Amino acid sequence: MHYDVVIIGAGMSGLAAGIRLAYFDKRVAILEKHYAFGGLNSYYRLGARDFDVGLHAVTNYVGPQQRNAPLNKLFRQLRLDREEFDLHPQNYSEVRFPGATLRFSNDIALLTEEVARAFPGEVDNFRRLIHDIEHYDDTRLDVPYLSTRSVLRDYFREPMLIEMLLCPVMFYGSAEERDMDWTAFVILFRSIFLEGFARPREGVRPIIRALVKKFRSCGGKIRMSCGVQHLEVRDGRVGGVVLESGESITADTVFSSAGYEETMRLCELRDSPEPSFSPSPQPSPLEGEGGMARLSFVETIGILDTAPAALGHEATIVFYNDADAFTYETPREPVDLRSGILCCPNNYAGHDSLPEGVVRLTWLASYDHWVGLDGEAYGAAKRAYHPSFIEQASRFLPGMADHLVFTDMFTPRTIWQYTGHLKGAVYGSPRKRRDGRTPLSNLFVCGTDQGYLGIVGAMLSGITMANMHVLGRQ
Ligand SMILES: Cc1cc2nc3c(=O)[nH]c(=O)nc-3n(C[C@H](O)[C@H](O)[C@H](O)COP(=O)(O)OP(=O)(O)OC[C@H]3O[C@@H](n4cnc5c(N)ncnc54)[C@H](O)[C@@H]3O)c2cc1C
């Protein structure tokens, strides 16, 4: 079987790339090793309930009138009707540190007011930061690495404000520990604070449904439970895609959303040099060990017999940190309880009709710990964190323990098992391949390791890579 393009992975980036290519009459096949679509943002059914794997918020939310915003570009490029995503905006969210809380919504005016209230001497600096971020060109591929912490220190005198701005941004997309590249910060800051959060009432399912339906209607082919075992390399190109079943497929071009390192392993090119045509603008922090993917999370999902609002909690997402400084790194312990993200899907506009209350609590976690446990010890370790879940969630939803009817927990091991991402690393490698190129001339990475993160980011990555490397459009 021969295709114009084979795409590894039916996550957000693979599906979006597939739609774009199939729409322009390319013969495209998406190969997915899991039985469910969505990759890192998939869904499952347990105990007669539907769960999302990852969805807290669709970031980048804007109304239809902001035509040049990423979300609206995405709808245009994929020829999707925005109604199909059924997006409902957040109530408001919070960053909570000891002695200071900043509320924010999908209108930056609220966060500006909150900065003026909590850090009165910094509000003009905050306005200057917003102005500079609004005018920053994030499309250039050759910008050198710049430490976000050092840039923010040039704007602000209050260290805690820097930590409070970094906390949601790093939690929602930094593959780097402790600091992050300025361009990545700008992209995420816009997506979280200048645009905002929304959610489909049914969770991630409508988004996946719309993508799969569109891809198929354009003539694309998807094969599920169809893992790629390896890529045959001939003369500096991928000559064949060999499936776990032993079947072989050929394609002019191969896109992989499996991750850069994971894809190199499929080609047995782990130690291959960087291609000379791919500029490597980012110096030291992300080279060598610093470039290894490692940040992962545990999440407990609690089902309540009442809505969070009935317990006095109306915030959509709370990013909390129990010290003045925010520590974003792989913990030495199984789970880092010092900071976390508490998300209540009920607290989006129009979500009061959800049948049950839901609380999602996410913490940084150590992949090495969780993957080293055998079946029984693994279950026991998960159960050991149940009291911490109740304790932390009860800080925001007092009395929630009396309303808890079901919990489920996933760990870095779950993420690795279902997506194949090394170390269960949700945001991939800190070293992004912004041009998508690999040492093989017809193999390109899309999604997490290309550089755009999250649901909207991954879809934009698929679109950009399809435009750039196959369709010859910008
Ligand atoms: C717990 C959690 C919470 C999250 N919350 C949010 C959120 O609230 N908002 C948000 O915007 N983003 C969130 N994200 C991030 C978001 O889900 C990802 O950034 C995005 O989905 C990545 O898409 P992708 O296409 O790049 O990669 P993936 O989704 O990882 O897709 C890659 C696909 O490739 C498949 N694959 C891998 N190897 C092979 C192989 N050899 N053969 C065939 N198939 C293969 C995998 O099975 C997978 O389906 C969250 C992620 C997690 C894990």
The ligand as an SDF file (V2000), in Angstrom:
LIG
                    3D

 53 58  0  0  0  0  0  0  0  0999 V2000
   -3.2480   14.7710   32.1070 C   0  0  0  0  0  0  0  0  0  0  0  0
   -3.2130   15.7270   30.9720 C   0  0  0  0  0  0  0  0  0  0  0  0
   -3.9380   16.8970   31.0410 C   0  0  0  0  0  0  0  0  0  0  0  0
   -3.9390   17.7820   29.9610 C   0  0  0  0  0  0  0  0  0  0  0  0
   -4.7430   18.8640   30.0210 N   0  0  0  0  0  0  0  0  0  0  0  0
   -4.8170   19.6870   28.9590 C   0  0  0  0  0  0  0  0  0  0  0  0
   -5.7540   20.7430   28.9390 C   0  0  0  0  0  0  0  0  0  0  0  0
   -6.5310   20.9220   29.8520 O   0  0  0  0  0  0  0  0  0  0  0  0
   -5.7700   21.5650   27.8760 N   0  0  0  0  0  0  0  0  0  0  0  0
   -4.9330   21.4030   26.8180 C   0  0  0  0  0  0  0  0  0  0  0  0
   -5.0010   22.1920   25.8780 O   0  0  0  0  0  0  0  0  0  0  0  0
   -4.0380   20.3950   26.7980 N   0  0  0  0  0  0  0  0  0  0  0  0
   -3.9710   19.5290   27.8400 C   0  0  0  0  0  0  0  0  0  0  0  0
   -3.0900   18.4920   27.8280 N   0  0  0  0  0  0  0  0  0  0  0  0
   -2.0700   18.4460   26.7650 C   0  0  0  0  0  0  0  0  0  0  0  0
   -2.6310   17.9870   25.4380 C   0  0  0  0  0  0  0  0  0  0  0  0
   -3.4160   16.8600   25.6630 O   0  0  0  0  0  0  0  0  0  0  0  0
   -1.4890   17.6340   24.4920 C   0  0  0  0  0  0  0  0  0  0  0  0
   -0.5750   18.7220   24.4060 O   0  0  0  0  0  0  0  0  0  0  0  0
   -1.9580   17.3200   23.0820 C   0  0  0  0  0  0  0  0  0  0  0  0
   -3.0910   16.5060   23.1170 O   0  0  0  0  0  0  0  0  0  0  0  0
   -0.8050   16.6390   22.3440 C   0  0  0  0  0  0  0  0  0  0  0  0
   -1.2400   16.1640   21.1030 O   0  0  0  0  0  0  0  0  0  0  0  0
   -0.2130   15.5000   20.1120 P   0  0  0  0  0  0  0  0  0  0  0  0
   -0.9630   15.1910   18.8750 O   0  0  0  0  0  0  0  0  0  0  0  0
    0.9970   16.3100   19.9970 O   0  0  0  0  0  0  0  0  0  0  0  0
    0.3250   14.1740   20.7980 O   0  0  0  0  0  0  0  0  0  0  0  0
   -0.4510   12.8830   21.3800 P   0  0  0  0  0  0  0  0  0  0  0  0
   -1.7610   13.2440   21.8920 O   0  0  0  0  0  0  0  0  0  0  0  0
    0.5030   12.2340   22.3160 O   0  0  0  0  0  0  0  0  0  0  0  0
   -0.6110   11.9580   20.1120 O   0  0  0  0  0  0  0  0  0  0  0  0
    0.3600   11.0410   19.7150 C   0  0  0  0  0  0  0  0  0  0  0  0
   -0.3330    9.7530   19.2990 C   0  0  0  0  0  0  0  0  0  0  0  0
    0.6340    8.9020   18.6860 O   0  0  0  0  0  0  0  0  0  0  0  0
    0.3330    7.5660   19.0420 C   0  0  0  0  0  0  0  0  0  0  0  0
    1.5470    6.7640   18.8520 N   0  0  0  0  0  0  0  0  0  0  0  0
    2.7070    6.8650   19.5320 C   0  0  0  0  0  0  0  0  0  0  0  0
    3.5960    5.9540   19.0820 N   0  0  0  0  0  0  0  0  0  0  0  0
    2.9770    5.2790   18.0740 C   0  0  0  0  0  0  0  0  0  0  0  0
    3.3780    4.2130   17.2070 C   0  0  0  0  0  0  0  0  0  0  0  0
    4.5910    3.6560   17.2820 N   0  0  0  0  0  0  0  0  0  0  0  0
    2.4870    3.7660   16.2940 N   0  0  0  0  0  0  0  0  0  0  0  0
    1.2340    4.3210   16.1900 C   0  0  0  0  0  0  0  0  0  0  0  0
    0.8080    5.3160   17.0000 N   0  0  0  0  0  0  0  0  0  0  0  0
    1.6710    5.7880   17.9180 C   0  0  0  0  0  0  0  0  0  0  0  0
   -0.0950    7.6760   20.4940 C   0  0  0  0  0  0  0  0  0  0  0  0
   -0.8330    6.5470   20.9020 O   0  0  0  0  0  0  0  0  0  0  0  0
   -0.9260    8.9620   20.4640 C   0  0  0  0  0  0  0  0  0  0  0  0
   -2.2840    8.6980   20.2050 O   0  0  0  0  0  0  0  0  0  0  0  0
   -3.1170   17.5370   28.8440 C   0  0  0  0  0  0  0  0  0  0  0  0
   -2.4010   16.3500   28.7760 C   0  0  0  0  0  0  0  0  0  0  0  0
   -2.4570   15.4430   29.8250 C   0  0  0  0  0  0  0  0  0  0  0  0
   -1.7190   14.1380   29.7030 C   0  0  0  0  0  0  0  0  0  0  0  0
  1  2  1  0
  2  3  1  0
  2 52  2  0
  3  4  2  0
  4  5  1  0
  4 50  1  0
  5  6  2  0
  6  7  1  0
  6 13  1  0
  7  8  2  0
  7  9  1  0
  9 10  1  0
 10 11  2  0
 10 12  1  0
 12 13  2  0
 13 14  1  0
 14 15  1  0
 14 50  1  0
 15 16  1  0
 16 17  1  0
 16 18  1  0
 18 19  1  0
 18 20  1  0
 20 21  1  0
 20 22  1  0
 22 23  1  0
 23 24  1  0
 24 25  2  0
 24 26  1  0
 24 27  1  0
 27 28  1  0
 28 29  2  0
 28 30  1  0
 28 31  1  0
 31 32  1  0
 32 33  1  0
 33 34  1  0
 33 48  1  0
 34 35  1  0
 35 36  1  0
 35 46  1  0
 36 37  1  0
 36 45  1  0
 37 38  2  0
 38 39  1  0
 39 40  1  0
 39 45  2  0
 40 41  1  0
 40 42  2  0
 42 43  1  0
 43 44  2  0
 44 45  1  0
 46 47  1  0
 46 48  1  0
 48 49  1  0
 50 51  2  0
 51 52  1  0
 52 53  1  0
M  END
$$$$
